[in-house]
Amino acid sequence: MSVFLRDLLRFRRGPWEMVASIIIALGVFMLMQPFILFGYTYSFIITLVGTVMFLIVSHFPQ
């Protein structure tokens, strides 16, 4: 098992912050793209979920 997956399962801060940051970036990308209405519709929710997730995982142990 890779170190990244092991740390995800142990609820370590680093990998979970990376996942939350990727979700935030995905939400921002969905907000800026002009082609797919589904992506634009749910972009705010995805960005909000990533932000709340980042706030929660910032309290995880190193």
Secondary structure as a PSIPRED ss2 file (coil, helix, strand):
# PSIPRED VFORMAT (PSIPRED V4.0)

   1 M C   1.000  0.000  0.000
   2 S C   1.000  0.000  0.000
   3 V H   0.000  1.000  0.000
   4 F H   0.000  1.000  0.000
   5 L H   0.000  1.000  0.000
   6 R H   0.000  1.000  0.000
   7 D H   0.000  1.000  0.000
   8 L H   0.000  1.000  0.000
   9 L H   0.000  1.000  0.000
  10 R C   1.000  0.000  0.000
  11 F C   1.000  0.000  0.000
  12 R C   1.000  0.000  0.000
  13 R H   0.000  1.000  0.000
  14 G H   0.000  1.000  0.000
  15 P H   0.000  1.000  0.000
  16 W H   0.000  1.000  0.000
  17 E H   0.000  1.000  0.000
  18 M H   0.000  1.000  0.000
  19 V H   0.000  1.000  0.000
  20 A H   0.000  1.000  0.000
  21 S H   0.000  1.000  0.000
  22 I H   0.000  1.000  0.000
  23 I H   0.000  1.000  0.000
  24 I H   0.000  1.000  0.000
  25 A H   0.000  1.000  0.000
  26 L H   0.000  1.000  0.000
  27 G H   0.000  1.000  0.000
  28 V H   0.000  1.000  0.000
  29 F H   0.000  1.000  0.000
  30 M H   0.000  1.000  0.000
  31 L H   0.000  1.000  0.000
  32 M H   0.000  1.000  0.000
  33 Q C   1.000  0.000  0.000
  34 P C   1.000  0.000  0.000
  35 F C   1.000  0.000  0.000
  36 I C   1.000  0.000  0.000
  37 L H   0.000  1.000  0.000
  38 F H   0.000  1.000  0.000
  39 G H   0.000  1.000  0.000
  40 Y H   0.000  1.000  0.000
  41 T H   0.000  1.000  0.000
  42 Y C   1.000  0.000  0.000
  43 S H   0.000  1.000  0.000
  44 F H   0.000  1.000  0.000
  45 I H   0.000  1.000  0.000
  46 I H   0.000  1.000  0.000
  47 T H   0.000  1.000  0.000
  48 L H   0.000  1.000  0.000
  49 V H   0.000  1.000  0.000
  50 G H   0.000  1.000  0.000
  51 T H   0.000  1.000  0.000
  52 V H   0.000  1.000  0.000
  53 M H   0.000  1.000  0.000
  54 F H   0.000  1.000  0.000
  55 L H   0.000  1.000  0.000
  56 I H   0.000  1.000  0.000
  57 V H   0.000  1.000  0.000
  58 S C   1.000  0.000  0.000
  59 H C   1.000  0.000  0.000
  60 F C   1.000  0.000  0.000
  61 P C   1.000  0.000  0.000
  62 Q C   1.000  0.000  0.000
